[in-house]
Amino acid sequence: MLKNRPQELAIAERKLDEVGYLDIDVDPTLDLAEEIEKLKEEKNAIILAHYYVDAEIQDIADYIGDSLGLSQKAASTDADMIVFVGVHFMAETAKMLSPDKKVLLPDLKAGCSLADSCPPHLFKKFKEKYPDHVVVSYINCTAELKTLTDICCTSSNAVHVINSIPEDKGIIFAPDHNLGAYLIKETGRDLVLWNGTCMVHEIFSHEKITKLRLRHPEAKFIAHPECEAHILEMADFIGSTSGLLRYTQESDAKEFIVATEAGILHQMELASPEKTFIPAPPNNMCACNDCPHMKRNSMEKLYLCMKYEQPEIILPEWVIEKGIASIDRMLEISEKAGL
C-alpha cells in the first residue's frame, strides 16, 4: 500500500510543521472511503465534517454541521478519537470540549482568515483600552482569543448573547466586524468592534447578485450575517449556516441564491433535491465563493491523518481551562433562552 513506510513517515513527520500535513504518497488504487471506515472502527474514531468541506468528505462523515454543534456532538460520544475535517480553530474548540480525547486535523495549515485577523497579543492591547467592557467573541476565533473573552457566541445565538448583557455595560465584539455591524442593527447596542472579516463573506458582488436575481425573479436570496451590510440589505433571509439550510427546507420557494461558502449547497441539494440552489457570485472571475482553507482538506489527508494519528491538536491546560469558561457562559445563556 505505502512503500518504505517507516522512512516516508519519518520524512513526513519532519516536514509536518512546514507543510501542515503528512506528505506521503497514497496508493491510487485504494478505496479511501472503505479504508477510512475500517480505521474509524479500529480506532474508535468519529469524523466531524463542516458544511464547507468537499462533498465526498461530507458523505463519509459521522456528523456534519457548524463548528460548535459538531464539537458538542463529539463530546457527547464515547469515541476515543475525534477527526475534525474543518479548520484549525474548530479542532481547537473540539479539544477544549473534549480534553481527554485525541483530536486530529488533517491539515494544520487549514486556518481561517477571520480567526487569523485577530491576533491575541494585539487584541489584548485593544481590550485594555476598554477595561469596563464585556468581551463577546464569535466562536470563529482561536483558543487563545477565547481566553481573553467573557462570553462566546455563534451566529445563531449572538443576538441573545448581546441582549443578555445589562444595558449599562459596554461591549467589545470580536473578531468579525460584519457580524458585529449586523448585531448593532439587530440589538440597538453600541458595540466596540474589532476590524476582522472572513475572506469568503466579504467579497460577494452586489452588482452580480442583482443581475442574478433579475434572471431568477422567483428565487429567495439568503445570506450569512458575516456578509457585508450592503449584501445583507438585499437578503430575504439572514441566518447561520444551519439556519440557511433549515430555511431552504421549510420554505415553499423552489429557487435560492445562497451567499455563504458554496460547500453548504451539497447538504441543501441532499435535503431538497427538487429545489435549485445557486451560489452567490463573488467580486472576481469565479462562479462561486470557496474557502481555500476548508478546501485544503482531502480524502488522502483524512486517510493518512487517521492511519498515523497526526497532526494532533495539542493545547496548554491553561488555555483549555480559561477558554472553556467563555463557551460555558454562552451555553448557559442559550439554555436560559431556550435555544
N, C-alpha and C positions, 0 to 999 in steps of 0.2 A: 504493500500500500504506500508507505513512505520509505524511500530508500535512504540508507545511512541515517536513521532517525536520531540516534544519540548525538552524532556530530551536527546534524542540521538543527536539532533542538538547542544545542549549546550555542551555536552561532545566532539563532533566532533570539534566544534569551539575552545575549549581549547587545543585540540591536533593538530590543524591546522599547527602551526609553526613547530611542531615536525615532523609530517608525510608528510606535504605538500599538503594534500587534505582532503576533507570531508569524513572521515571514517565512513560511515553509510551503513548498510546493505540495499540492494535494493531487492525488491520483484522479485524473479527469473521468475515469470510468466508475468512480464511487457514486452510489446513490446517497447523496448527502442527507436527504430527508430521512432515509432509513437509518443511516449511521447515527444521526443526531437523536432519533427516537431511542436507539439502543443505549446511547450514552446517558440519556435522561433517566432511563430505568436503572442502569448500572450505578449511577452516582446519586440517585435520589434527588434529581435536579428539576427545577422548573424554569421555563423560558418565559420571560416577560417581553413583550414587543410593543413599542409605542406605535400609535396610529401612523406616524410619518415614515417608518422604515418600509423597505420594499415588500411588495405583496407576498412573495414566496416565503419570506420570514414570518409575516403575519399569519400565514396559513399553517405553520407548524408550531406556533407559539401556544403555550397553555393559557395565557391571558393576554388580551390586547386592550389598550386603553390609554388614559392620560397618566402622567408620571406618578402623582401621589397615589391615585387609586391602585395602580399596579404595585407600588411598594407596600401599601396596606394589605393588598391581597396576598402578596408573598409572605408577609409577616404572620399571616393567619394560617399558613400551611405548615406541615411538618417536614418540608423539604430541607435537605442539608445544604443545598447549593442553589443560589439564585443567579441566573444568567440574564442580565438586563440588556436587551438589544434596543439601545436608545442612545442617549448622550451622557457625558460624564456626570453632570450634576444629578441626573436621575438615578444612576447607580449609587452615588453618594447617599442620596435620600433613602434608598433601599437598605444600605448598610447601617444608616442611623436607626432605622426602624427594626432592623434585624441584626444587631451587632454580633450575635453568636453564630450567624450563618456565613458561609463563604459567598461573597458577591463578586461576580465576574462581569467584565465589559469586553466585548470582542475587540474593540479598538479604543485605546486610551486617548487617541487624538480626535475621537468623536466628541468635540467640545460643543459650545453653544455661544453664539455671538452675543446673546443677551447676558448670559452669566459672565462672560469674559469682559463685558463693557462696564462691570462694576468691581474693580479690584478691591479686596477687603481693606488693604492698608490705606487706600485713598478714601474709601467710604468712611473709615474710622475718623479721619480728619474732618470730613464733611459733617459727620454726625456730631462732632464736638462743637460745631457752631450752633447747634440747637439742643442744648443739654436737657431741656424740659420736654422735648418731643418724644412721642411714642414712635418707634420704628416698625413699620409694616413692610415686609418684603414678600414679593411674589415668589412662589415656590421654585420658579425657574432661576435659581441663583446657587452659588457654590455653598458647600457645607460650612466653610469659614464665614461667609457672609451671614449665614443663619445664626452664628454665634453672636453677631452684632445686632440681632433682630429681636424685637419683643414678641411680635406675632407674625407668623407666615400667613399667606393666603393663596388661594388658587383663583383662576379667572371665574370659576363658578361661585365661590363664596366671598369674593373680595368686597362686594358692596355690603354684605352682612358684617364682615370684619370691621370695615371702616365705621359703619353705623353703631357698632358695639362700643366704640371708644367715646368717652364723655366729650361733649361739645366744647368744653373749655380747655381740652388738651390739644396741643399742636401735634401734627402727624407728619413724619417723613415717610415717603413711599419710594421704594426702590425694587428692582433696578429699571423697570420698564416705564419710560416716560409716556408712551402712548396709552398704556393701560391706566396709568396714573391720571392722565388728562380725561379719560373716559370716566374714571371714578369721581373726579371733581364734578363733572357734569351730572352724574347719576346721584351723588350724595349731597352736593352743595357744600362740601367741606373744602377748606383752603389747605390743600396738601403741599408740602415742600417736596418737589420731585427731583430724583436723581435722573440724569440725562442719559439713560441707556435705552437701546432698542434691539429688536430682533431683526436680523437681516432679511428674513423671509417675509415678514409682515410690513416692512417699511418701504417696499419698492413696488407695490401694486399701482397700476396705472389708472388714474381716474378717467382719462380720455379713452383708453382701450376698453375699460369696463362699461363706460357709457355707450360706446359703439356696439359692444356685445349685447347689452340689454336692448338696444334698438332692434337687433337681429333676433332676439328671443324675448319678445314683449311679455310672454306669459311666465317667464322664469322668475323665481324668487332669488334675490341677491342676499346671500348670508355671509357674515364676516366674523372673524375672531376679534376680540377687543384689543389685541396687540397691534391692530392695523392703525394707520394714521387717521386723524379726526375726519379729514375730508372724504375718506373711504367709508368710515362708519356712518357718516351722514347720509350716504346713499342706501344703506342696508335696510332690508325688510326685517331682518332678524340679526341680533348680535349675541354670540354665546361662545362658551368654551368649546374645545374640540368635541367633547362628549355631547355638549348641548347642541352643537350644529348637527351631529349625527342623529340625535334624538328628534330634532326639529324636522329633518328630512323624512323620517319615518312616520311622524304624526301629521305632517302637512298634507293637504289634498293636492298641492301643486305637483306637476309632473316633471318640471324642469327646475334646476337650481344652478346658479352661478356661485361658486364657492371660493371665498377669499381667506384661505389659510393654506398650509402646506398640502400639496396635492396628494400625499400618501393617504389621507383620510378618505379619498374618493373610493378606494378599494372596499372599505367597510360599508360605505354608503351604497355602493352597487350591489354588494352581497345582501344587504338588508332590504333593498328596494330595487330589485332587478328590472322592474317595469318603468322606472324613472330614469331621467337623464341628468347627469352631473357634469358640469363644465368648470374646469379650473379657471379662476380669475387670472387674467394675464398681468405679468409684471411689466415694469418700465424698461424692458430690454427686448432682445430678439426671441426670447423663449416663449413657448406657448403656455407654460405653467411655471409655478414657483416652487422649486425643490430646495430642501435644506441640504447643503453639501455635507454637513456633519452627520446627519442621520444616514445619508447615503453611503458613508464610509463603512457601514455595517454590510456584511455579505454572508452568504451561506458558508463559504470557505472559512472565513474568520470565525464564524459561530462554531463550526465543527472543530477547528483547532483549539479554540478557547475552551470548549468543553472537554476535549480529549486530554489536554495538558493542564487544564485548570489555571490558565493565565490568559490575559492580565487580570490580576485580582485588585479589587478596591480595598485599600487599607486607610483607615482614618485614625488619628490620635484619639485616645479615650476622652480627652478634654473637649475635643470638637464634637464628639457624639453627645456627651453629657450636656454641654452648654447649648448646642444647636437644637437638640431634640425638644428643648423647652419651648421654643417658638412654634414648633409644629404641634405640640401638645396643647398649647394655648389656643391655636386655631381650631383644633378638633373640639375643644370644649365649647367654643363659641358656636361652631357649626351644629353641635349636638343640641345646644340650647335653642337654636333657631329651627331645629327640626330638619336640617339639611342632610 
